[in-house]
Amino acid sequence: MNVSEAYGILMGKVILMTEKVVKEKLEGLGKRMIKEIEKNEGPTFETVLRTKSNTIFDESEGCLRTGDKTETRKFLSVAQAKTFMQTVAVAAKTKKFISEDLHASIRSLFYQLKFTLGEDIDEDMFAEQSESNALIEDLEVALGIKREDLHLTTERKGTVAGPIIIKDKFGGEVNTIDGTAMGRSGWGIPSDVDNDIEFKTTADYVLVVEKDAMWQRLNEDKFWKKENCLVITPKGQASRGTRRLLRKLADKKLPIYCFMDCDAWGWYIYWTIKTGSMNLAYLGHDFAVPEARFLGVSMKDIREFEFLQKLTITAKEVDVKRAEEMLEYPWISRHADWVAELKEVLKTKKKIEQDALQGERLTFVGEYIKDKIAKKKWMS
């Protein structure tokens, strides 16, 4: 399988791969390099070019994805020899993890491979974790697999509460988790929500709440019970695990509503969930939710609710700059409601946080969300 074929698989629906298939893909990479050496050719590694210029908005899928430009790294190149060697080292180490049936964090992988190259060489295999992280992504694209399939994990980030049953096969046991019986803590979303894990839910929709503090407010009110919904907080920018879970829930035909701040960070978090991000564009539709809707907080709310007019904040330069940038993105400028919203930010130089909705009374937040959904007062 060449890189174009592998990339085609990755850009389609996620294919859950057995450890046997993943090992075969890694071994296939090594065997191909050996064949090149046996032909007296320098071994090569081909992957899709992951740059801004090779990132496009796929109209049919409603998300960002990487284009078809590729790059080939050669071992017999002074400029590329070290990166080539590092790539092979990452591939070999992850194959070892799979063979041992062990999982490691991407930080652990970095330390496993940081060792000095030799007694007479004052240079490490990797100087910074960012180097190994980038090569993990290269392998994902080149082999058409996800890093979770390589037994690599990241920090858990994201919490869910509500009517969901999780069956998690872990450590040789199957644990059944009830999302309605997690108390004040909720269920922590792992980095891998595909392998050895199943979800069943009777929820009517999913509410994504930017901040953990607001999630706690809604959880204390048992909002998820009153409205028969799932309440998820990514705790800021959504992790891969959270984004993948939202995609899986959207595939179950659950509406996805997002409740964020009306500022640069809130906008960015929402659009990353909706269309994906440029740095993970190669994962395309599998880590994006084009169906997502933005409930607020919005500039319109300031006009509608008088008490909010006293709770606005002066927009920072980063908020203004982000609004200007967003107006230039074709996947955003196609939405008239977003254009109007962003232009109002530029005109008034104001922003508002979701926390401000508690300024009148703590329970107002739940009423606000219910009203928005019932009257379909959201933005695409």
KETIMAR-174431 format. One record per residue (C-alpha): x negated, y negated, z; residue number from 1. Coordinates in steps of 0.2 Angstrom, whole numbers. Each point is the difference from the previous one (the first is absolute). Layout:
N
<site><x>X</x><y>Y</y><z>Z</z><resi>NUM</resi></site>
...
END
This chain:
380
<site><x>0</x><y>0</y><z>0</z><resi>1</resi></site>
<site><x>-7</x><y>-17</y><z>-5</z><resi>2</resi></site>
<site><x>2</x><y>-16</y><z>10</z><resi>3</resi></site>
<site><x>14</x><y>-6</y><z>-11</z><resi>4</resi></site>
<site><x>10</x><y>16</y><z>3</z><resi>5</resi></site>
<site><x>-3</x><y>-1</y><z>18</z><resi>6</resi></site>
<site><x>5</x><y>-18</y><z>1</z><resi>7</resi></site>
<site><x>16</x><y>4</y><z>-9</z><resi>8</resi></site>
<site><x>5</x><y>12</y><z>13</z><resi>9</resi></site>
<site><x>-4</x><y>-12</y><z>14</z><resi>10</resi></site>
<site><x>10</x><y>-14</y><z>-8</z><resi>11</resi></site>
<site><x>15</x><y>12</y><z>-2</z><resi>12</resi></site>
<site><x>9</x><y>7</y><z>15</z><resi>13</resi></site>
<site><x>-11</x><y>5</y><z>15</z><resi>14</resi></site>
<site><x>-4</x><y>19</y><z>-2</z><resi>15</resi></site>
<site><x>-2</x><y>9</y><z>16</z><resi>16</resi></site>
<site><x>-16</x><y>10</y><z>-2</z><resi>17</resi></site>
<site><x>-6</x><y>15</y><z>9</z><resi>18</resi></site>
<site><x>-17</x><y>0</y><z>7</z><resi>19</resi></site>
<site><x>-5</x><y>13</y><z>-13</z><resi>20</resi></site>
<site><x>5</x><y>-12</y><z>-14</z><resi>21</resi></site>
<site><x>-10</x><y>-14</y><z>8</z><resi>22</resi></site>
<site><x>-15</x><y>11</y><z>3</z><resi>23</resi></site>
<site><x>1</x><y>5</y><z>-18</z><resi>24</resi></site>
<site><x>0</x><y>-18</y><z>-6</z><resi>25</resi></site>
<site><x>-15</x><y>-4</y><z>10</z><resi>26</resi></site>
<site><x>-9</x><y>16</y><z>-5</z><resi>27</resi></site>
<site><x>5</x><y>-4</y><z>-18</z><resi>28</resi></site>
<site><x>-9</x><y>-17</y><z>1</z><resi>29</resi></site>
<site><x>-16</x><y>8</y><z>6</z><resi>30</resi></site>
<site><x>1</x><y>13</y><z>-13</z><resi>31</resi></site>
<site><x>2</x><y>-13</y><z>-14</z><resi>32</resi></site>
<site><x>-16</x><y>-9</y><z>6</z><resi>33</resi></site>
<site><x>-9</x><y>17</y><z>1</z><resi>34</resi></site>
<site><x>4</x><y>3</y><z>-18</z><resi>35</resi></site>
<site><x>-6</x><y>-17</y><z>-5</z><resi>36</resi></site>
<site><x>-17</x><y>4</y><z>8</z><resi>37</resi></site>
<site><x>-1</x><y>17</y><z>-8</z><resi>38</resi></site>
<site><x>2</x><y>-9</y><z>-17</z><resi>39</resi></site>
<site><x>-15</x><y>-12</y><z>5</z><resi>40</resi></site>
<site><x>12</x><y>-14</y><z>2</z><resi>41</resi></site>
<site><x>1</x><y>-12</y><z>15</z><resi>42</resi></site>
<site><x>16</x><y>4</y><z>11</z><resi>43</resi></site>
<site><x>14</x><y>-13</y><z>-1</z><resi>44</resi></site>
<site><x>15</x><y>-5</y><z>10</z><resi>45</resi></site>
<site><x>15</x><y>-8</y><z>-8</z><resi>46</resi></site>
<site><x>13</x><y>-10</y><z>9</z><resi>47</resi></site>
<site><x>13</x><y>-13</y><z>-4</z><resi>48</resi></site>
<site><x>-6</x><y>-18</y><z>1</z><resi>49</resi></site>
<site><x>9</x><y>-7</y><z>16</z><resi>50</resi></site>
<site><x>-2</x><y>-19</y><z>-3</z><resi>51</resi></site>
<site><x>13</x><y>-15</y><z>-1</z><resi>52</resi></site>
<site><x>-2</x><y>0</y><z>-19</z><resi>53</resi></site>
<site><x>5</x><y>18</y><z>-1</z><resi>54</resi></site>
<site><x>15</x><y>-2</y><z>11</z><resi>55</resi></site>
<site><x>17</x><y>-2</y><z>-8</z><resi>56</resi></site>
<site><x>18</x><y>-2</y><z>5</z><resi>57</resi></site>
<site><x>10</x><y>15</y><z>-7</z><resi>58</resi></site>
<site><x>17</x><y>-7</y><z>-5</z><resi>59</resi></site>
<site><x>8</x><y>17</y><z>-1</z><resi>60</resi></site>
<site><x>-6</x><y>6</y><z>17</z><resi>61</resi></site>
<site><x>1</x><y>-17</y><z>9</z><resi>62</resi></site>
<site><x>-17</x><y>1</y><z>8</z><resi>63</resi></site>
<site><x>-18</x><y>-4</y><z>-3</z><resi>64</resi></site>
<site><x>-11</x><y>13</y><z>-8</z><resi>65</resi></site>
<site><x>-17</x><y>2</y><z>-7</z><resi>66</resi></site>
<site><x>-3</x><y>-1</y><z>-18</z><resi>67</resi></site>
<site><x>-9</x><y>13</y><z>-11</z><resi>68</resi></site>
<site><x>-18</x><y>-7</y><z>0</z><resi>69</resi></site>
<site><x>-13</x><y>12</y><z>7</z><resi>70</resi></site>
<site><x>-18</x><y>-1</y><z>5</z><resi>71</resi></site>
<site><x>-13</x><y>13</y><z>0</z><resi>72</resi></site>
<site><x>-14</x><y>1</y><z>12</z><resi>73</resi></site>
<site><x>-16</x><y>9</y><z>-4</z><resi>74</resi></site>
<site><x>-13</x><y>8</y><z>11</z><resi>75</resi></site>
<site><x>-14</x><y>-4</y><z>-12</z><resi>76</resi></site>
<site><x>2</x><y>-19</y><z>3</z><resi>77</resi></site>
<site><x>-10</x><y>-10</y><z>12</z><resi>78</resi></site>
<site><x>15</x><y>-11</y><z>3</z><resi>79</resi></site>
<site><x>13</x><y>14</y><z>3</z><resi>80</resi></site>
<site><x>-11</x><y>14</y><z>7</z><resi>81</resi></site>
<site><x>4</x><y>-4</y><z>18</z><resi>82</resi></site>
<site><x>18</x><y>-2</y><z>-2</z><resi>83</resi></site>
<site><x>1</x><y>16</y><z>-10</z><resi>84</resi></site>
<site><x>-9</x><y>9</y><z>14</z><resi>85</resi></site>
<site><x>12</x><y>-7</y><z>13</z><resi>86</resi></site>
<site><x>15</x><y>5</y><z>-10</z><resi>87</resi></site>
<site><x>-6</x><y>18</y><z>-1</z><resi>88</resi></site>
<site><x>-4</x><y>0</y><z>19</z><resi>89</resi></site>
<site><x>18</x><y>-6</y><z>4</z><resi>90</resi></site>
<site><x>7</x><y>13</y><z>-11</z><resi>91</resi></site>
<site><x>-11</x><y>14</y><z>8</z><resi>92</resi></site>
<site><x>5</x><y>-6</y><z>17</z><resi>93</resi></site>
<site><x>18</x><y>0</y><z>-2</z><resi>94</resi></site>
<site><x>0</x><y>17</y><z>-8</z><resi>95</resi></site>
<site><x>-9</x><y>6</y><z>16</z><resi>96</resi></site>
<site><x>14</x><y>-8</y><z>10</z><resi>97</resi></site>
<site><x>13</x><y>10</y><z>-10</z><resi>98</resi></site>
<site><x>-9</x><y>16</y><z>2</z><resi>99</resi></site>
<site><x>-2</x><y>-2</y><z>18</z><resi>100</resi></site>
<site><x>19</x><y>-5</y><z>2</z><resi>101</resi></site>
<site><x>-6</x><y>-16</y><z>9</z><resi>102</resi></site>
<site><x>6</x><y>-18</y><z>-2</z><resi>103</resi></site>
<site><x>-11</x><y>-15</y><z>2</z><resi>104</resi></site>
<site><x>3</x><y>-19</y><z>0</z><resi>105</resi></site>
<site><x>-8</x><y>-10</y><z>-14</z><resi>106</resi></site>
<site><x>-11</x><y>-8</y><z>14</z><resi>107</resi></site>
<site><x>-6</x><y>18</y><z>4</z><resi>108</resi></site>
<site><x>-4</x><y>4</y><z>-18</z><resi>109</resi></site>
<site><x>-11</x><y>-16</y><z>0</z><resi>110</resi></site>
<site><x>-10</x><y>6</y><z>15</z><resi>111</resi></site>
<site><x>-1</x><y>17</y><z>-7</z><resi>112</resi></site>
<site><x>-9</x><y>-7</y><z>-15</z><resi>113</resi></site>
<site><x>-9</x><y>-15</y><z>7</z><resi>114</resi></site>
<site><x>-17</x><y>10</y><z>3</z><resi>115</resi></site>
<site><x>-16</x><y>-6</y><z>-7</z><resi>116</resi></site>
<site><x>-5</x><y>7</y><z>-17</z><resi>117</resi></site>
<site><x>-17</x><y>6</y><z>5</z><resi>118</resi></site>
<site><x>-15</x><y>-2</y><z>11</z><resi>119</resi></site>
<site><x>-9</x><y>-11</y><z>-12</z><resi>120</resi></site>
<site><x>16</x><y>-10</y><z>-5</z><resi>121</resi></site>
<site><x>5</x><y>-14</y><z>11</z><resi>122</resi></site>
<site><x>18</x><y>0</y><z>-7</z><resi>123</resi></site>
<site><x>17</x><y>8</y><z>6</z><resi>124</resi></site>
<site><x>12</x><y>9</y><z>-11</z><resi>125</resi></site>
<site><x>13</x><y>-13</y><z>5</z><resi>126</resi></site>
<site><x>-3</x><y>-17</y><z>8</z><resi>127</resi></site>
<site><x>18</x><y>-5</y><z>2</z><resi>128</resi></site>
<site><x>16</x><y>10</y><z>1</z><resi>129</resi></site>
<site><x>7</x><y>-11</y><z>-15</z><resi>130</resi></site>
<site><x>-12</x><y>10</y><z>-11</z><resi>131</resi></site>
<site><x>7</x><y>17</y><z>4</z><resi>132</resi></site>
<site><x>18</x><y>-6</y><z>1</z><resi>133</resi></site>
<site><x>-1</x><y>-6</y><z>-19</z><resi>134</resi></site>
<site><x>-7</x><y>17</y><z>-5</z><resi>135</resi></site>
<site><x>14</x><y>9</y><z>8</z><resi>136</resi></site>
<site><x>12</x><y>-10</y><z>-10</z><resi>137</resi></site>
<site><x>-11</x><y>4</y><z>-16</z><resi>138</resi></site>
<site><x>3</x><y>18</y><z>4</z><resi>139</resi></site>
<site><x>18</x><y>-2</y><z>2</z><resi>140</resi></site>
<site><x>2</x><y>-7</y><z>-17</z><resi>141</resi></site>
<site><x>-13</x><y>11</y><z>-9</z><resi>142</resi></site>
<site><x>8</x><y>16</y><z>7</z><resi>143</resi></site>
<site><x>18</x><y>-5</y><z>0</z><resi>144</resi></site>
<site><x>2</x><y>3</y><z>19</z><resi>145</resi></site>
<site><x>3</x><y>-10</y><z>16</z><resi>146</resi></site>
<site><x>-13</x><y>-2</y><z>14</z><resi>147</resi></site>
<site><x>12</x><y>8</y><z>12</z><resi>148</resi></site>
<site><x>-2</x><y>16</y><z>-11</z><resi>149</resi></site>
<site><x>-19</x><y>-2</y><z>3</z><resi>150</resi></site>
<site><x>4</x><y>2</y><z>19</z><resi>151</resi></site>
<site><x>-5</x><y>-18</y><z>3</z><resi>152</resi></site>
<site><x>11</x><y>-11</y><z>12</z><resi>153</resi></site>
<site><x>1</x><y>-18</y><z>6</z><resi>154</resi></site>
<site><x>6</x><y>-9</y><z>15</z><resi>155</resi></site>
<site><x>19</x><y>3</y><z>4</z><resi>156</resi></site>
<site><x>9</x><y>-16</y><z>-3</z><resi>157</resi></site>
<site><x>19</x><y>-1</y><z>0</z><resi>158</resi></site>
<site><x>14</x><y>5</y><z>11</z><resi>159</resi></site>
<site><x>18</x><y>7</y><z>-4</z><resi>160</resi></site>
<site><x>15</x><y>2</y><z>11</z><resi>161</resi></site>
<site><x>17</x><y>7</y><z>-5</z><resi>162</resi></site>
<site><x>10</x><y>15</y><z>-7</z><resi>163</resi></site>
<site><x>-15</x><y>10</y><z>-8</z><resi>164</resi></site>
<site><x>-6</x><y>17</y><z>4</z><resi>165</resi></site>
<site><x>-18</x><y>3</y><z>-3</z><resi>166</resi></site>
<site><x>-8</x><y>18</y><z>-2</z><resi>167</resi></site>
<site><x>-18</x><y>-2</y><z>2</z><resi>168</resi></site>
<site><x>-12</x><y>16</y><z>-3</z><resi>169</resi></site>
<site><x>-15</x><y>-5</y><z>10</z><resi>170</resi></site>
<site><x>-14</x><y>10</y><z>9</z><resi>171</resi></site>
<site><x>9</x><y>17</y><z>-5</z><resi>172</resi></site>
<site><x>16</x><y>-5</y><z>8</z><resi>173</resi></site>
<site><x>16</x><y>-8</y><z>-7</z><resi>174</resi></site>
<site><x>6</x><y>-14</y><z>10</z><resi>175</resi></site>
<site><x>18</x><y>-7</y><z>-1</z><resi>176</resi></site>
<site><x>2</x><y>-19</y><z>3</z><resi>177</resi></site>
<site><x>16</x><y>-9</y><z>3</z><resi>178</resi></site>
<site><x>-1</x><y>-18</y><z>-5</z><resi>179</resi></site>
<site><x>14</x><y>-5</y><z>11</z><resi>180</resi></site>
<site><x>-8</x><y>7</y><z>16</z><resi>181</resi></site>
<site><x>-17</x><y>-10</y><z>0</z><resi>182</resi></site>
<site><x>5</x><y>-12</y><z>13</z><resi>183</resi></site>
<site><x>-9</x><y>-17</y><z>-1</z><resi>184</resi></site>
<site><x>-15</x><y>6</y><z>-10</z><resi>185</resi></site>
<site><x>8</x><y>7</y><z>-16</z><resi>186</resi></site>
<site><x>-9</x><y>13</y><z>-11</z><resi>187</resi></site>
<site><x>-17</x><y>-5</y><z>-6</z><resi>188</resi></site>
<site><x>-2</x><y>2</y><z>-19</z><resi>189</resi></site>
<site><x>-15</x><y>10</y><z>-5</z><resi>190</resi></site>
<site><x>-11</x><y>-4</y><z>-15</z><resi>191</resi></site>
<site><x>5</x><y>16</y><z>-9</z><resi>192</resi></site>
<site><x>19</x><y>2</y><z>-1</z><resi>193</resi></site>
<site><x>0</x><y>13</y><z>-15</z><resi>194</resi></site>
<site><x>-10</x><y>15</y><z>6</z><resi>195</resi></site>
<site><x>8</x><y>12</y><z>13</z><resi>196</resi></site>
<site><x>13</x><y>-12</y><z>5</z><resi>197</resi></site>
<site><x>19</x><y>-1</y><z>-4</z><resi>198</resi></site>
<site><x>13</x><y>-14</y><z>3</z><resi>199</resi></site>
<site><x>19</x><y>1</y><z>1</z><resi>200</resi></site>
<site><x>11</x><y>-15</y><z>4</z><resi>201</resi></site>
<site><x>18</x><y>-5</y><z>0</z><resi>202</resi></site>
<site><x>-4</x><y>-18</y><z>0</z><resi>203</resi></site>
<site><x>10</x><y>-12</y><z>-11</z><resi>204</resi></site>
<site><x>-15</x><y>-12</y><z>-3</z><resi>205</resi></site>
<site><x>-18</x><y>-4</y><z>5</z><resi>206</resi></site>
<site><x>-4</x><y>-17</y><z>8</z><resi>207</resi></site>
<site><x>-19</x><y>-5</y><z>-1</z><resi>208</resi></site>
<site><x>-4</x><y>-12</y><z>14</z><resi>209</resi></site>
<site><x>-17</x><y>-9</y><z>-2</z><resi>210</resi></site>
<site><x>-5</x><y>-2</y><z>18</z><resi>211</resi></site>
<site><x>-1</x><y>13</y><z>14</z><resi>212</resi></site>
<site><x>7</x><y>-13</y><z>12</z><resi>213</resi></site>
<site><x>16</x><y>-2</y><z>-10</z><resi>214</resi></site>
<site><x>1</x><y>19</y><z>-3</z><resi>215</resi></site>
<site><x>0</x><y>2</y><z>19</z><resi>216</resi></site>
<site><x>14</x><y>-13</y><z>2</z><resi>217</resi></site>
<site><x>11</x><y>10</y><z>-12</z><resi>218</resi></site>
<site><x>-5</x><y>16</y><z>7</z><resi>219</resi></site>
<site><x>5</x><y>-5</y><z>18</z><resi>220</resi></site>
<site><x>17</x><y>-6</y><z>-8</z><resi>221</resi></site>
<site><x>2</x><y>18</y><z>-8</z><resi>222</resi></site>
<site><x>3</x><y>-9</y><z>-16</z><resi>223</resi></site>
<site><x>-4</x><y>16</y><z>-9</z><resi>224</resi></site>
<site><x>14</x><y>9</y><z>9</z><resi>225</resi></site>
<site><x>13</x><y>-13</y><z>-2</z><resi>226</resi></site>
<site><x>-4</x><y>-2</y><z>-18</z><resi>227</resi></site>
<site><x>-5</x><y>18</y><z>-4</z><resi>228</resi></site>
<site><x>-16</x><y>-5</y><z>-8</z><resi>229</resi></site>
<site><x>-19</x><y>2</y><z>1</z><resi>230</resi></site>
<site><x>-10</x><y>-14</y><z>7</z><resi>231</resi></site>
<site><x>-18</x><y>0</y><z>-5</z><resi>232</resi></site>
<site><x>-14</x><y>-12</y><z>4</z><resi>233</resi></site>
<site><x>-16</x><y>0</y><z>-10</z><resi>234</resi></site>
<site><x>-8</x><y>-11</y><z>14</z><resi>235</resi></site>
<site><x>-5</x><y>-13</y><z>-13</z><resi>236</resi></site>
<site><x>-7</x><y>6</y><z>-17</z><resi>237</resi></site>
<site><x>7</x><y>17</y><z>-4</z><resi>238</resi></site>
<site><x>-12</x><y>15</y><z>1</z><resi>239</resi></site>
<site><x>0</x><y>14</y><z>-14</z><resi>240</resi></site>
<site><x>9</x><y>11</y><z>12</z><resi>241</resi></site>
<site><x>14</x><y>-12</y><z>3</z><resi>242</resi></site>
<site><x>1</x><y>-5</y><z>-19</z><resi>243</resi></site>
<site><x>1</x><y>18</y><z>-5</z><resi>244</resi></site>
<site><x>14</x><y>4</y><z>13</z><resi>245</resi></site>
<site><x>10</x><y>-15</y><z>-6</z><resi>246</resi></site>
<site><x>-2</x><y>7</y><z>-18</z><resi>247</resi></site>
<site><x>6</x><y>17</y><z>6</z><resi>248</resi></site>
<site><x>15</x><y>-7</y><z>9</z><resi>249</resi></site>
<site><x>4</x><y>-11</y><z>-16</z><resi>250</resi></site>
<site><x>0</x><y>16</y><z>-10</z><resi>251</resi></site>
<site><x>13</x><y>7</y><z>12</z><resi>252</resi></site>
<site><x>11</x><y>-15</y><z>-7</z><resi>253</resi></site>
<site><x>-1</x><y>-10</y><z>16</z><resi>254</resi></site>
<site><x>0</x><y>-19</y><z>-2</z><resi>255</resi></site>
<site><x>-16</x><y>-8</y><z>6</z><resi>256</resi></site>
<site><x>2</x><y>-17</y><z>8</z><resi>257</resi></site>
<site><x>-15</x><y>-11</y><z>6</z><resi>258</resi></site>
<site><x>1</x><y>-13</y><z>14</z><resi>259</resi></site>
<site><x>-16</x><y>-10</y><z>0</z><resi>260</resi></site>
<site><x>-7</x><y>-17</y><z>4</z><resi>261</resi></site>
<site><x>3</x><y>-14</y><z>-13</z><resi>262</resi></site>
<site><x>-19</x><y>-4</y><z>-2</z><resi>263</resi></site>
<site><x>-15</x><y>6</y><z>-10</z><resi>264</resi></site>
<site><x>-2</x><y>16</y><z>10</z><resi>265</resi></site>
<site><x>18</x><y>5</y><z>0</z><resi>266</resi></site>
<site><x>2</x><y>-2</y><z>-18</z><resi>267</resi></site>
<site><x>-16</x><y>10</y><z>-4</z><resi>268</resi></site>
<site><x>6</x><y>14</y><z>11</z><resi>269</resi></site>
<site><x>16</x><y>1</y><z>-9</z><resi>270</resi></site>
<site><x>-7</x><y>-1</y><z>-17</z><resi>271</resi></site>
<site><x>-13</x><y>14</y><z>4</z><resi>272</resi></site>
<site><x>15</x><y>11</y><z>6</z><resi>273</resi></site>
<site><x>10</x><y>-4</y><z>-16</z><resi>274</resi></site>
<site><x>-13</x><y>0</y><z>-14</z><resi>275</resi></site>
<site><x>-15</x><y>7</y><z>8</z><resi>276</resi></site>
<site><x>-17</x><y>-8</y><z>2</z><resi>277</resi></site>
<site><x>-14</x><y>-4</y><z>-13</z><resi>278</resi></site>
<site><x>-13</x><y>10</y><z>10</z><resi>279</resi></site>
<site><x>12</x><y>16</y><z>0</z><resi>280</resi></site>
<site><x>8</x><y>-3</y><z>-17</z><resi>281</resi></site>
<site><x>-7</x><y>17</y><z>-6</z><resi>282</resi></site>
<site><x>13</x><y>8</y><z>12</z><resi>283</resi></site>
<site><x>14</x><y>-9</y><z>-9</z><resi>284</resi></site>
<site><x>18</x><y>4</y><z>3</z><resi>285</resi></site>
<site><x>-4</x><y>13</y><z>14</z><resi>286</resi></site>
<site><x>-5</x><y>-14</y><z>12</z><resi>287</resi></site>
<site><x>12</x><y>-13</y><z>-6</z><resi>288</resi></site>
<site><x>18</x><y>-3</y><z>3</z><resi>289</resi></site>
<site><x>7</x><y>-11</y><z>-14</z><resi>290</resi></site>
<site><x>18</x><y>3</y><z>7</z><resi>291</resi></site>
<site><x>-5</x><y>-10</y><z>16</z><resi>292</resi></site>
<site><x>10</x><y>-16</y><z>5</z><resi>293</resi></site>
<site><x>-6</x><y>-15</y><z>10</z><resi>294</resi></site>
<site><x>13</x><y>-5</y><z>13</z><resi>295</resi></site>
<site><x>-10</x><y>-14</y><z>7</z><resi>296</resi></site>
<site><x>-5</x><y>-10</y><z>9</z><resi>297</resi></site>
<site><x>2</x><y>-13</y><z>-14</z><resi>298</resi></site>
<site><x>0</x><y>-19</y><z>-3</z><resi>299</resi></site>
<site><x>19</x><y>2</y><z>-3</z><resi>300</resi></site>
<site><x>2</x><y>5</y><z>18</z><resi>301</resi></site>
<site><x>-7</x><y>-16</y><z>6</z><resi>302</resi></site>
<site><x>15</x><y>-9</y><z>-9</z><resi>303</resi></site>
<site><x>13</x><y>13</y><z>5</z><resi>304</resi></site>
<site><x>-5</x><y>0</y><z>19</z><resi>305</resi></site>
<site><x>-1</x><y>-17</y><z>8</z><resi>306</resi></site>
<site><x>-10</x><y>6</y><z>15</z><resi>307</resi></site>
<site><x>-14</x><y>7</y><z>-12</z><resi>308</resi></site>
<site><x>-3</x><y>-18</y><z>-6</z><resi>309</resi></site>
<site><x>-9</x><y>-4</y><z>16</z><resi>310</resi></site>
<site><x>-10</x><y>16</y><z>0</z><resi>311</resi></site>
<site><x>-10</x><y>-1</y><z>-17</z><resi>312</resi></site>
<site><x>-19</x><y>-1</y><z>-1</z><resi>313</resi></site>
<site><x>-10</x><y>-11</y><z>-11</z><resi>314</resi></site>
<site><x>-7</x><y>11</y><z>-14</z><resi>315</resi></site>
<site><x>-18</x><y>3</y><z>0</z><resi>316</resi></site>
<site><x>-11</x><y>-2</y><z>-15</z><resi>317</resi></site>
<site><x>-1</x><y>19</y><z>-3</z><resi>318</resi></site>
<site><x>20</x><y>0</y><z>0</z><resi>319</resi></site>
<site><x>0</x><y>-13</y><z>-13</z><resi>320</resi></site>
<site><x>-13</x><y>8</y><z>-11</z><resi>321</resi></site>
<site><x>8</x><y>17</y><z>1</z><resi>322</resi></site>
<site><x>17</x><y>-8</y><z>-5</z><resi>323</resi></site>
<site><x>-9</x><y>-8</y><z>-15</z><resi>324</resi></site>
<site><x>-8</x><y>17</y><z>-5</z><resi>325</resi></site>
<site><x>16</x><y>10</y><z>2</z><resi>326</resi></site>
<site><x>9</x><y>-12</y><z>-12</z><resi>327</resi></site>
<site><x>-13</x><y>5</y><z>-13</z><resi>328</resi></site>
<site><x>3</x><y>19</y><z>2</z><resi>329</resi></site>
<site><x>12</x><y>6</y><z>-14</z><resi>330</resi></site>
<site><x>7</x><y>13</y><z>11</z><resi>331</resi></site>
<site><x>6</x><y>-13</y><z>12</z><resi>332</resi></site>
<site><x>3</x><y>-15</y><z>-11</z><resi>333</resi></site>
<site><x>14</x><y>11</y><z>-9</z><resi>334</resi></site>
<site><x>10</x><y>-2</y><z>16</z><resi>335</resi></site>
<site><x>9</x><y>-17</y><z>0</z><resi>336</resi></site>
<site><x>4</x><y>1</y><z>19</z><resi>337</resi></site>
<site><x>-19</x><y>3</y><z>4</z><resi>338</resi></site>
<site><x>-5</x><y>-15</y><z>-11</z><resi>339</resi></site>
<site><x>13</x><y>-11</y><z>9</z><resi>340</resi></site>
<site><x>-6</x><y>6</y><z>17</z><resi>341</resi></site>
<site><x>-19</x><y>-3</y><z>-4</z><resi>342</resi></site>
<site><x>3</x><y>-17</y><z>-8</z><resi>343</resi></site>
<site><x>9</x><y>-5</y><z>16</z><resi>344</resi></site>
<site><x>-15</x><y>5</y><z>10</z><resi>345</resi></site>
<site><x>-11</x><y>-11</y><z>-11</z><resi>346</resi></site>
<site><x>12</x><y>-14</y><z>1</z><resi>347</resi></site>
<site><x>3</x><y>0</y><z>19</z><resi>348</resi></site>
<site><x>-16</x><y>8</y><z>6</z><resi>349</resi></site>
<site><x>10</x><y>9</y><z>13</z><resi>350</resi></site>
<site><x>0</x><y>19</y><z>5</z><resi>351</resi></site>
<site><x>9</x><y>10</y><z>13</z><resi>352</resi></site>
<site><x>-3</x><y>16</y><z>10</z><resi>353</resi></site>
<site><x>12</x><y>14</y><z>3</z><resi>354</resi></site>
<site><x>-2</x><y>-3</y><z>19</z><resi>355</resi></site>
<site><x>9</x><y>-17</y><z>-2</z><resi>356</resi></site>
<site><x>16</x><y>9</y><z>-2</z><resi>357</resi></site>
<site><x>-1</x><y>4</y><z>18</z><resi>358</resi></site>
<site><x>1</x><y>-18</y><z>4</z><resi>359</resi></site>
<site><x>18</x><y>-1</y><z>2</z><resi>360</resi></site>
<site><x>2</x><y>17</y><z>9</z><resi>361</resi></site>
<site><x>-9</x><y>16</y><z>0</z><resi>362</resi></site>
<site><x>14</x><y>10</y><z>-7</z><resi>363</resi></site>
<site><x>2</x><y>-12</y><z>-15</z><resi>364</resi></site>
<site><x>-13</x><y>10</y><z>-10</z><resi>365</resi></site>
<site><x>11</x><y>15</y><z>-2</z><resi>366</resi></site>
<site><x>15</x><y>-10</y><z>-5</z><resi>367</resi></site>
<site><x>-10</x><y>-9</y><z>-13</z><resi>368</resi></site>
<site><x>-6</x><y>16</y><z>-8</z><resi>369</resi></site>
<site><x>17</x><y>8</y><z>0</z><resi>370</resi></site>
<site><x>8</x><y>-16</y><z>-8</z><resi>371</resi></site>
<site><x>-14</x><y>0</y><z>-13</z><resi>372</resi></site>
<site><x>3</x><y>18</y><z>-5</z><resi>373</resi></site>
<site><x>19</x><y>-1</y><z>0</z><resi>374</resi></site>
<site><x>1</x><y>-15</y><z>-11</z><resi>375</resi></site>
<site><x>-15</x><y>5</y><z>-11</z><resi>376</resi></site>
<site><x>-9</x><y>-16</y><z>4</z><resi>377</resi></site>
<site><x>-18</x><y>7</y><z>-4</z><resi>378</resi></site>
<site><x>-13</x><y>-4</y><z>-13</z><resi>379</resi></site>
<site><x>-6</x><y>13</y><z>-13</z><resi>380</resi></site>
END
